[in-house]
Amino acid sequence: MTVSARNQAPEGEKIVVENVLVTGGAGYIGSHTCKELASNGLVPVSLDNLVYGHREFVQWGPFVQGDIADGRLLDALFAEHRFAAVIHFAAFAYVGESVQDPGKYYRNNVAGTISLLEAMRRGGCSDIIFSSTCATYGMPDADLIGEETRQEPINPYGRGKLMVETILRDYQAAYGIRHGILRYFNAAGADPDGAIGERHDPETHLVPLAIRAALGQAGPLTIFGSDYPTPDGTAIRDYIHVTDLADAHVRALTHLRRERASVVCNLGTGRGSSVQEVIETVAAIAGREVPVLRGARRPGDPPRLVSANGRAREVLGWVPQRSAIATIVADAWNWHSREG
């Protein structure tokens, strides 16, 4: 399997169709990755329990409603589709909720992943791409966060993701299951074609919250902290376009299949944008003011989280194409303004 295959084959030669199980394929990043997989000649089979996913986002392959904890369902899917690989997005991802109900997060995100890995063993599938997070780093004191930066998560969500990273290494050592661990920074934006976008309930991400405030669909946007040691006093984050994330997943999958070697990569741009910059960009693209309120810092929010991305460039050949903050906001605005 190669990224450039695009389902092309010499005349008379049979095209080999490869199926990829995408858990959480009806979610935000999962659905965009399904589109990218399909554009590369692969068949994404989306498994989603629709707790947070959206059935209408599954447009590029079969859909199965179900849960990764259901071993019988997983066995049936592996037997039917003979998956070449798994891309694993299925997880709860609200940090505050993870603090209030850690059991929910460990059951779903950790125990659920073990259920999936056991099904992979039974089904003879040896490659998995795992959706991890920069939350595994906690509050690092570094201008750029590299893959070797010490991982000290400060909440159950981040700790659960780190547990899964450890489990994946153990499963490779014991059972030969290779992994691609991709630690995201701040996913943002929407499909440039406008087919799918970002829809969460509740919404906690800055770009859609700022757009909703500009559209008058919500009250003023609260800026949590204006006294950070940054140029404008607001926190700095590394925003990465969701289509660039999708591209990285396909590249990581290609790496696993071609090199037969696991890989761990940060996915970020290597540059940050402040909360104030994002708000100003939304206002400029929307042509209207973004009403704001200024609040206190939230506990556990570091002033700056920006990724080093040299490994992803070197190992995966991955270079973000749409992650300039103006492009991210423009694509998101196009999606949200039409969503109403």
KEKE-3310 file (N, C-alpha, C; in steps of 0.2 Angstrom, whole numbers, plus 5000, padded with zeros to 4 digits):
npx = (5004:5003:5004:5002:4995:4981:4972:4976:4980:4990:4983:4972:4977:4972:4965:4969:4959:4960:4954:4952:4949:4941:4940:4928:4925:4915:4917:4925:4940:4941:4932:4937:4949:4944:4940:4952:4958:4950:4953:4965:4963:4959:4948:4938:4931:4920:4918:4907:4900:4891:4890:4896:4899:4894:4882:4880:4892:4899:4904:4912:4914:4909:4897:4897:4887:4892:4902:4918:4921:4914:4917:4912:4906:4917:4925:4917:4917:4931:4932:4924:4929:4943:4953:4967:4973:4971:4964:4963:4952:4942:4937:4933:4935:4935:4943:4939:4928:4934:4941:4931:4924:4933:4933:4924:4932:4943:4938:4932:4942:4954:4952:4943:4952:4961:4952:4950:4963:4964:4955:4961:4972:4966:4960:4971:4977:4990:4994:4992:4986:4987:4977:4984:4989:4994:4992:4998:5010:5008:5012:5024:5040:5045:5050:5048:5040:5046:5046:5053:5052:5048:5034:5021:5007:4992:4979:4965:4962:4973:4982:4976:4978:4992:4994:4988:4998:5009:5004:5003:5016:5020:5011:5017:5030:5026:5017:5019:5012:5012:5014:5008:5010:5002:5004:4993:4992:4983:4969:4960:4949:4941:4934:4940:4932:4919:4911:4911:4914:4918:4910:4904:4897:4896:4904:4921:4932:4943:4942:4929:4921:4924:4919:4906:4902:4904:4895:4883:4877:4880:4884:4896:4913:4923:4939:4951:4962:4973:4985:4996:5014:5016:5017:5005:4998:4989:4986:4996:4995:4997:4990:4983:4978:4964:4963:4977:4980:4973:4980:4993:4989:4987:4999:5007:5002:5006:5019:5020:5016:5025:5038:5038:5039:5037:5031:5033:5026:5025:5011:5010:5013:5024:5024:5016:5000:4992:4978:4972:4976:4970:4956:4956:4959:4948:4938:4942:4941:4927:4922:4916:4913:4920:4913:4919:4923:4933:4942:4948:4963:4963:4965:4979:4982:4995:5006:5011:5010:5018:5023:5037:5041:5049:5052:5040:5041:5053:5052:5039:5038:5029:5022:5013:5000:4989:4989:4991:4985:4976:4970:4965:4955:4947:4942:4935:4926:4919:4912:4905:4897:4888:4882:4874)
npy = (4994:5011:5029:5035:5027:5027:5019:5015:5004:4994:4990:4977:4971:4966:4976:4978:4979:4987:4986:4997:4998:5011:5017:5027:5034:5042:5054:5070:5071:5058:5057:5066:5059:5047:5052:5056:5043:5036:5044:5039:5027:5017:5008:5014:5008:5013:5012:5017:5022:5033:5041:5054:5055:5058:5053:5057:5062:5051:5047:5041:5027:5011:5010:5006:5004:5004:4997:4998:4990:4979:4963:4953:4959:4965:4954:4949:4959:4960:4947:4948:4959:4958:4967:4977:4986:4996:5012:5021:5031:5031:5038:5046:5064:5075:5085:5091:5083:5071:5073:5074:5062:5050:5036:5033:5037:5029:5017:5017:5023:5017:5003:5000:5001:4990:4980:4981:4979:4966:4960:4963:4954:4942:4943:4943:4955:4967:4981:4997:5013:5026:5038:5049:5062:5079:5081:5072:5077:5086:5100:5106:5114:5121:5128:5122:5107:5091:5074:5067:5074:5075:5065:5070:5069:5079:5076:5064:5061:5064:5055:5043:5042:5041:5029:5020:5022:5015:5002:4999:4998:4987:4977:4977:4971:4959:4953:4957:4968:4982:4999:5016:5031:5045:5061:5074:5092:5106:5103:5109:5119:5114:5103:5108:5107:5109:5098:5091:5095:5103:5098:5099:5094:5097:5112:5115:5120:5133:5140:5137:5141:5155:5158:5155:5165:5177:5175:5177:5166:5162:5167:5180:5177:5169:5174:5165:5171:5184:5188:5181:5177:5181:5189:5196:5193:5183:5165:5154:5143:5128:5127:5115:5111:5101:5093:5092:5084:5072:5068:5065:5054:5044:5044:5039:5026:5021:5021:5011:5000:4999:5000:4992:4995:5003:5020:5036:5051:5069:5080:5095:5112:5119:5132:5145:5152:5165:5166:5179:5182:5173:5176:5189:5185:5178:5188:5197:5188:5185:5198:5205:5209:5200:5196:5198:5192:5194:5183:5175:5165:5148:5134:5124:5127:5130:5143:5142:5130:5122:5113:5103:5098:5090:5076:5070:5076:5071:5057:5053:5061:5072:5087:5101:5108:5117:5124:5137:5150:5159:5151:5140:5146:5152:5141:5135:5145:5145:5132:5133:5145:5141:5130:5136)
npz = (5000:4995:4997:4985:4977:4973:4967:4954:4941:4930:4913:4913:4924:4940:4952:4969:4983:4998:5014:5028:5045:5053:5068:5077:5066:5062:5068:5071:5067:5062:5052:5042:5040:5034:5022:5016:5016:5006:4995:4992:4987:4996:5007:5019:5033:5044:5061:5074:5089:5089:5100:5101:5087:5070:5059:5046:5043:5038:5023:5014:5013:5020:5035:5051:5066:5082:5096:5102:5113:5111:5108:5100:5089:5084:5080:5070:5061:5057:5052:5040:5033:5032:5037:5032:5041:5056:5060:5074:5082:5091:5106:5121:5124:5132:5143:5156:5159:5161:5173:5182:5180:5180:5178:5168:5157:5158:5156:5143:5135:5138:5142:5131:5121:5123:5121:5107:5102:5106:5097:5085:5086:5086:5073:5065:5061:5060:5061:5067:5069:5080:5088:5097:5109:5113:5126:5134:5137:5147:5156:5149:5151:5139:5124:5111:5109:5109:5103:5112:5124:5141:5147:5156:5160:5166:5169:5169:5156:5148:5154:5152:5138:5138:5144:5135:5125:5131:5132:5118:5115:5123:5117:5104:5107:5113:5104:5091:5085:5076:5078:5075:5083:5085:5090:5093:5091:5092:5084:5070:5059:5043:5031:5015:5004:5010:5014:5026:5044:5059:5073:5089:5104:5120:5113:5114:5108:5102:5089:5082:5093:5093:5080:5081:5091:5083:5073:5081:5087:5099:5116:5121:5118:5130:5135:5143:5153:5152:5155:5153:5150:5137:5120:5118:5130:5130:5129:5120:5106:5096:5081:5070:5054:5050:5039:5036:5047:5043:5032:5037:5044:5034:5029:5039:5040:5028:5031:5041:5034:5024:5029:5040:5053:5069:5073:5081:5082:5084:5079:5073:5069:5072:5075:5084:5088:5096:5107:5106:5093:5085:5087:5081:5068:5065:5066:5055:5044:5045:5044:5054:5071:5085:5099:5116:5132:5146:5156:5171:5171:5167:5178:5176:5163:5152:5147:5134:5121:5109:5095:5090:5074:5067:5066:5060:5048:5043:5044:5039:5028:5029:5027:5033:5024:5024:5036:5040:5050:5045:5034:5040:5048:5038:5031:5041:5044:5032:5033:5046:5044:5034:5040:5049)
capx = (5000:5007:4999:5001:4992:4975:4968:4978:4984:4991:4977:4972:4979:4967:4966:4968:4956:4962:4950:4955:4945:4942:4936:4927:4925:4910:4919:4928:4946:4940:4928:4941:4954:4941:4940:4959:4959:4947:4956:4971:4962:4958:4941:4938:4925:4919:4914:4906:4894:4887:4889:4898:4900:4888:4881:4880:4899:4902:4902:4917:4914:4903:4897:4894:4886:4894:4906:4925:4921:4910:4922:4909:4905:4924:4927:4913:4920:4938:4931:4920:4932:4950:4956:4974:4975:4966:4966:4959:4951:4937:4939:4931:4940:4934:4947:4936:4924:4939:4943:4925:4922:4939:4931:4921:4937:4948:4934:4931:4948:4960:4949:4941:4958:4963:4947:4951:4969:4963:4952:4966:4976:4961:4959:4977:4979:4996:4996:4987:4988:4983:4976:4986:4988:4999:4990:5002:5016:5006:5014:5031:5043:5049:5048:5046:5039:5048:5044:5057:5050:5045:5027:5019:5000:4990:4972:4964:4962:4980:4985:4973:4981:4999:4993:4988:5004:5013:5001:5004:5023:5020:5008:5022:5035:5024:5013:5021:5007:5016:5009:5010:5007:5002:5001:4990:4991:4976:4965:4955:4947:4936:4935:4940:4926:4913:4907:4911:4917:4919:4903:4904:4892:4897:4909:4926:4938:4943:4940:4922:4918:4924:4915:4899:4901:4904:4888:4878:4874:4881:4886:4902:4918:4927:4946:4953:4969:4976:4991:5002:5020:5017:5017:4999:4995:4985:4990:4998:4994:4999:4984:4984:4972:4961:4965:4984:4980:4971:4986:4998:4987:4988:5007:5009:4999:5010:5026:5020:5016:5031:5045:5037:5042:5033:5034:5029:5027:5020:5008:5010:5016:5031:5023:5010:4995:4989:4970:4970:4977:4964:4950:4957:4958:4940:4935:4944:4938:4920:4920:4912:4917:4919:4912:4923:4924:4940:4941:4954:4967:4960:4970:4982:4983:5001:5006:5013:5011:5020:5026:5042:5038:5054:5052:5035:5043:5058:5050:5033:5037:5023:5023:5007:4998:4983:4988:4991:4979:4970:4967:4961:4949:4943:4939:4930:4920:4914:4908:4900:4892:4883:4878:4868)
capy = (5000:5017:5034:5037:5022:5030:5014:5014:4998:4993:4987:4970:4969:4967:4981:4975:4984:4986:4989:5000:4999:5017:5018:5034:5037:5047:5060:5076:5070:5052:5057:5069:5054:5043:5055:5055:5036:5035:5047:5036:5020:5013:5008:5015:5005:5017:5010:5022:5022:5039:5045:5060:5056:5061:5048:5060:5063:5045:5048:5038:5020:5008:5012:5001:5007:4999:5000:4994:4985:4973:4959:4949:4963:4966:4948:4948:4964:4957:4941:4950:4964:4956:4973:4978:4990:5000:5018:5021:5037:5031:5040:5052:5069:5081:5085:5092:5078:5066:5074:5073:5055:5046:5029:5033:5038:5023:5011:5018:5025:5012:4996:4999:5000:4983:4976:4982:4976:4958:4958:4963:4948:4936:4944:4943:4962:4969:4988:5001:5020:5028:5045:5052:5069:5083:5081:5067:5080:5090:5107:5106:5120:5121:5132:5118:5101:5086:5068:5065:5078:5071:5065:5070:5072:5081:5074:5057:5061:5063:5049:5037:5041:5039:5022:5016:5022:5010:4996:4998:4996:4980:4973:4975:4967:4952:4950:4959:4973:4988:5005:5023:5035:5052:5066:5080:5098:5109:5102:5115:5120:5110:5101:5113:5107:5110:5092:5090:5100:5102:5099:5095:5096:5104:5114:5118:5123:5141:5143:5137:5146:5162:5159:5156:5172:5181:5174:5178:5160:5161:5174:5182:5172:5171:5173:5163:5173:5189:5190:5176:5180:5180:5195:5200:5191:5177:5159:5152:5136:5126:5125:5111:5109:5094:5089:5090:5078:5066:5067:5062:5047:5040:5043:5035:5020:5019:5020:5005:4994:4999:4999:4987:4998:5008:5027:5040:5058:5075:5083:5102:5116:5122:5139:5145:5157:5167:5167:5185:5182:5169:5180:5194:5182:5177:5195:5199:5184:5186:5205:5207:5209:5194:5199:5194:5193:5192:5180:5172:5159:5141:5130:5119:5130:5133:5149:5141:5123:5122:5106:5102:5093:5088:5069:5069:5078:5067:5050:5053:5066:5076:5095:5104:5112:5121:5125:5144:5151:5162:5146:5136:5150:5153:5134:5134:5150:5142:5127:5135:5150:5137:5126:5140)
capz = (5000:4995:4997:4978:4973:4970:4964:4948:4940:4923:4910:4913:4931:4945:4958:4976:4987:5005:5019:5034:5050:5056:5074:5078:5059:5061:5072:5067:5063:5059:5045:5037:5038:5029:5015:5013:5014:5000:4989:4991:4985:5001:5009:5026:5036:5050:5067:5078:5093:5088:5106:5099:5080:5066:5054:5040:5041:5035:5016:5009:5014:5024:5041:5056:5072:5087:5101:5102:5118:5108:5105:5095:5083:5081:5077:5064:5056:5055:5047:5034:5029:5032:5037:5031:5046:5060:5063:5080:5085:5096:5113:5124:5124:5136:5149:5162:5161:5163:5180:5185:5179:5177:5177:5161:5152:5158:5153:5136:5131:5139:5141:5125:5116:5124:5117:5100:5101:5106:5091:5080:5087:5083:5066:5061:5059:5064:5060:5070:5070:5087:5089:5104:5111:5117:5133:5137:5140:5153:5156:5148:5151:5133:5118:5106:5112:5104:5105:5118:5130:5146:5147:5163:5160:5172:5170:5167:5148:5145:5157:5148:5131:5139:5146:5128:5121:5134:5130:5112:5115:5125:5112:5099:5110:5114:5099:5084:5082:5075:5079:5073:5088:5083:5096:5090:5095:5092:5078:5069:5052:5041:5024:5010:5000:5014:5015:5033:5048:5066:5076:5095:5109:5120:5110:5119:5104:5101:5082:5082:5098:5091:5074:5084:5094:5078:5070:5085:5088:5106:5119:5120:5119:5136:5135:5149:5155:5148:5159:5152:5148:5129:5117:5119:5136:5129:5128:5113:5104:5089:5077:5064:5050:5051:5033:5037:5051:5039:5027:5042:5046:5029:5028:5045:5039:5023:5034:5044:5029:5019:5033:5045:5059:5072:5073:5086:5079:5085:5073:5074:5063:5074:5076:5088:5087:5102:5107:5103:5086:5082:5087:5076:5062:5064:5064:5048:5039:5045:5043:5059:5078:5089:5106:5120:5139:5148:5162:5174:5169:5170:5181:5171:5156:5151:5142:5127:5119:5102:5093:5086:5070:5062:5065:5055:5041:5041:5043:5035:5023:5030:5027:5033:5018:5025:5043:5041:5054:5041:5030:5045:5050:5032:5030:5047:5043:5027:5036:5051:5042:5030:5045:5053)
cpx = (5004:5002:4998:4998:4986:4971:4969:4981:4985:4985:4978:4974:4974:4969:4965:4965:4958:4957:4954:4949:4946:4937:4935:4927:4920:4911:4923:4934:4945:4937:4933:4946:4950:4941:4947:4961:4956:4950:4962:4970:4960:4950:4940:4931:4924:4915:4913:4900:4889:4886:4891:4899:4893:4887:4882:4887:4902:4900:4907:4918:4909:4903:4894:4893:4887:4899:4913:4925:4917:4914:4918:4908:4912:4926:4923:4916:4927:4937:4928:4925:4940:4954:4964:4977:4970:4969:4961:4958:4946:4939:4934:4936:4939:4938:4944:4931:4928:4941:4937:4923:4928:4937:4928:4927:4942:4944:4934:4938:4954:4957:4947:4946:4960:4958:4948:4958:4968:4960:4956:4970:4972:4960:4965:4979:4985:4998:4990:4990:4983:4983:4978:4985:4994:4998:4994:5008:5014:5008:5021:5034:5048:5046:5045:5046:5041:5045:5047:5056:5046:5038:5025:5012:4997:4982:4971:4964:4969:4983:4982:4977:4988:4999:4992:4994:5009:5010:5003:5012:5023:5017:5013:5027:5032:5020:5014:5016:5011:5011:5012:5006:5008:4999:5000:4991:4984:4973:4960:4954:4942:4938:4935:4934:4919:4909:4906:4915:4918:4912:4904:4899:4893:4903:4914:4932:4937:4940:4932:4918:4918:4920:4908:4897:4900:4897:4882:4874:4876:4883:4893:4907:4922:4935:4949:4961:4971:4982:4997:5008:5021:5016:5011:4995:4991:4989:4991:4998:4996:4993:4986:4978:4970:4963:4973:4985:4978:4977:4991:4996:4988:4995:5010:5007:5004:5017:5026:5020:5022:5038:5044:5040:5038:5036:5030:5031:5022:5017:5006:5013:5023:5030:5016:5006:4992:4981:4968:4971:4972:4958:4951:4957:4951:4937:4936:4941:4930:4918:4915:4915:4915:4919:4915:4922:4930:4939:4948:4957:4963:4966:4973:4983:4990:5001:5007:5013:5012:5024:5032:5040:5043:5054:5046:5037:5049:5056:5044:5033:5032:5025:5016:5006:4993:4983:4990:4985:4974:4967:4963:4954:4944:4939:4933:4924:4916:4910:4903:4895:4887:4879:4873:4868)
cpy = (5006:5023:5036:5032:5024:5025:5013:5008:4997:4989:4980:4967:4971:4972:4978:4980:4982:4990:4991:5001:5006:5018:5025:5038:5042:5054:5065:5074:5063:5053:5061:5064:5049:5046:5054:5048:5034:5038:5044:5028:5015:5013:5009:5012:5009:5013:5015:5021:5028:5043:5053:5061:5057:5056:5051:5062:5057:5045:5044:5030:5017:5010:5007:5004:5002:5001:4995:4989:4979:4968:4955:4953:4964:4960:4947:4953:4962:4951:4943:4954:4963:4963:4973:4982:4993:5007:5020:5028:5037:5032:5046:5057:5075:5081:5086:5086:5072:5067:5072:5065:5051:5039:5028:5033:5032:5017:5011:5019:5019:5005:4995:4998:4993:4978:4976:4978:4968:4956:4958:4957:4942:4937:4944:4950:4965:4976:4992:5008:5023:5035:5047:5059:5073:5083:5076:5071:5085:5097:5107:5113:5120:5125:5128:5111:5095:5079:5065:5069:5074:5071:5065:5073:5074:5080:5067:5056:5059:5057:5043:5036:5039:5031:5018:5016:5016:5003:4994:4995:4988:4975:4972:4970:4960:4949:4953:4964:4979:4994:5012:5027:5042:5057:5072:5086:5100:5108:5107:5115:5115:5108:5107:5113:5108:5104:5091:5095:5099:5104:5095:5098:5093:5105:5117:5121:5130:5143:5142:5141:5153:5163:5160:5162:5177:5181:5175:5172:5158:5167:5175:5177:5174:5169:5171:5165:5178:5192:5185:5180:5178:5188:5199:5198:5185:5171:5157:5145:5134:5123:5121:5109:5102:5090:5088:5084:5072:5064:5063:5055:5042:5039:5039:5028:5017:5017:5013:4999:4993:4997:4994:4989:5003:5015:5031:5047:5063:5077:5090:5105:5119:5129:5139:5152:5159:5167:5173:5185:5178:5173:5186:5191:5181:5183:5197:5195:5185:5193:5207:5206:5202:5197:5195:5196:5191:5189:5178:5166:5153:5137:5125:5121:5133:5139:5147:5133:5123:5116:5107:5097:5090:5080:5067:5071:5073:5060:5049:5057:5071:5083:5098:5109:5118:5124:5133:5146:5155:5157:5142:5140:5151:5147:5133:5139:5147:5137:5129:5140:5146:5133:5129:5138)
cpz = (5000:4995:4990:4974:4969:4965:4956:4947:4932:4920:4911:4920:4936:4951:4964:4980:4994:5009:5025:5039:5053:5062:5076:5071:5058:5065:5068:5063:5059:5052:5040:5035:5033:5022:5012:5012:5007:4994:4988:4989:4990:5003:5016:5028:5043:5055:5072:5082:5092:5095:5104:5091:5077:5060:5047:5038:5038:5027:5011:5010:5019:5032:5046:5063:5077:5091:5101:5108:5116:5105:5099:5089:5080:5077:5070:5058:5053:5050:5040:5030:5028:5032:5036:5037:5050:5061:5068:5083:5091:5103:5115:5125:5127:5143:5155:5164:5164:5170:5184:5185:5176:5175:5170:5156:5152:5155:5146:5132:5132:5138:5134:5120:5117:5120:5110:5098:5101:5100:5085:5080:5084:5076:5062:5058:5063:5063:5063:5071:5075:5087:5097:5104:5114:5124:5137:5140:5146:5152:5155:5148:5145:5127:5113:5110:5107:5107:5111:5124:5135:5146:5154:5163:5166:5173:5167:5159:5146:5148:5154:5141:5132:5141:5139:5125:5124:5132:5123:5111:5117:5120:5106:5101:5111:5108:5092:5081:5082:5076:5076:5079:5086:5088:5093:5095:5094:5085:5076:5061:5050:5033:5019:5006:5003:5015:5022:5037:5055:5070:5083:5099:5116:5116:5115:5115:5102:5095:5082:5087:5096:5085:5077:5087:5088:5074:5074:5088:5096:5109:5118:5121:5125:5134:5142:5150:5150:5150:5158:5149:5141:5126:5118:5126:5136:5128:5121:5112:5097:5085:5071:5060:5050:5045:5033:5041:5047:5035:5031:5043:5040:5027:5033:5043:5033:5026:5037:5039:5025:5023:5038:5051:5062:5072:5078:5083:5082:5079:5075:5069:5065:5075:5080:5086:5094:5102:5104:5095:5082:5082:5082:5069:5060:5062:5057:5043:5039:5043:5048:5066:5081:5096:5111:5127:5141:5155:5165:5170:5172:5173:5176:5164:5155:5146:5135:5126:5111:5100:5089:5081:5065:5061:5060:5048:5038:5039:5039:5029:5023:5031:5027:5027:5019:5032:5045:5045:5050:5036:5034:5047:5044:5030:5035:5046:5037:5029:5040:5048:5038:5035:5048:5060)
residu = (MET:THR:VAL:SER:ALA:ARG:ASN:GLN:ALA:PRO:GLU:GLY:GLU:LYS:ILE:VAL:VAL:GLU:ASN:VAL:LEU:VAL:THR:GLY:GLY:ALA:GLY:TYR:ILE:GLY:SER:HIS:THR:CYS:LYS:GLU:LEU:ALA:SER:ASN:GLY:LEU:VAL:PRO:VAL:SER:LEU:ASP:ASN:LEU:VAL:TYR:GLY:HIS:ARG:GLU:PHE:VAL:GLN:TRP:GLY:PRO:PHE:VAL:GLN:GLY:ASP:ILE:ALA:ASP:GLY:ARG:LEU:LEU:ASP:ALA:LEU:PHE:ALA:GLU:HIS:ARG:PHE:ALA:ALA:VAL:ILE:HIS:PHE:ALA:ALA:PHE:ALA:TYR:VAL:GLY:GLU:SER:VAL:GLN:ASP:PRO:GLY:LYS:TYR:TYR:ARG:ASN:ASN:VAL:ALA:GLY:THR:ILE:SER:LEU:LEU:GLU:ALA:MET:ARG:ARG:GLY:GLY:CYS:SER:ASP:ILE:ILE:PHE:SER:SER:THR:CYS:ALA:THR:TYR:GLY:MET:PRO:ASP:ALA:ASP:LEU:ILE:GLY:GLU:GLU:THR:ARG:GLN:GLU:PRO:ILE:ASN:PRO:TYR:GLY:ARG:GLY:LYS:LEU:MET:VAL:GLU:THR:ILE:LEU:ARG:ASP:TYR:GLN:ALA:ALA:TYR:GLY:ILE:ARG:HIS:GLY:ILE:LEU:ARG:TYR:PHE:ASN:ALA:ALA:GLY:ALA:ASP:PRO:ASP:GLY:ALA:ILE:GLY:GLU:ARG:HIS:ASP:PRO:GLU:THR:HIS:LEU:VAL:PRO:LEU:ALA:ILE:ARG:ALA:ALA:LEU:GLY:GLN:ALA:GLY:PRO:LEU:THR:ILE:PHE:GLY:SER:ASP:TYR:PRO:THR:PRO:ASP:GLY:THR:ALA:ILE:ARG:ASP:TYR:ILE:HIS:VAL:THR:ASP:LEU:ALA:ASP:ALA:HIS:VAL:ARG:ALA:LEU:THR:HIS:LEU:ARG:ARG:GLU:ARG:ALA:SER:VAL:VAL:CYS:ASN:LEU:GLY:THR:GLY:ARG:GLY:SER:SER:VAL:GLN:GLU:VAL:ILE:GLU:THR:VAL:ALA:ALA:ILE:ALA:GLY:ARG:GLU:VAL:PRO:VAL:LEU:ARG:GLY:ALA:ARG:ARG:PRO:GLY:ASP:PRO:PRO:ARG:LEU:VAL:SER:ALA:ASN:GLY:ARG:ALA:ARG:GLU:VAL:LEU:GLY:TRP:VAL:PRO:GLN:ARG:SER:ALA:ILE:ALA:THR:ILE:VAL:ALA:ASP:ALA:TRP:ASN:TRP:HIS:SER:ARG:GLU:GLY)
# end
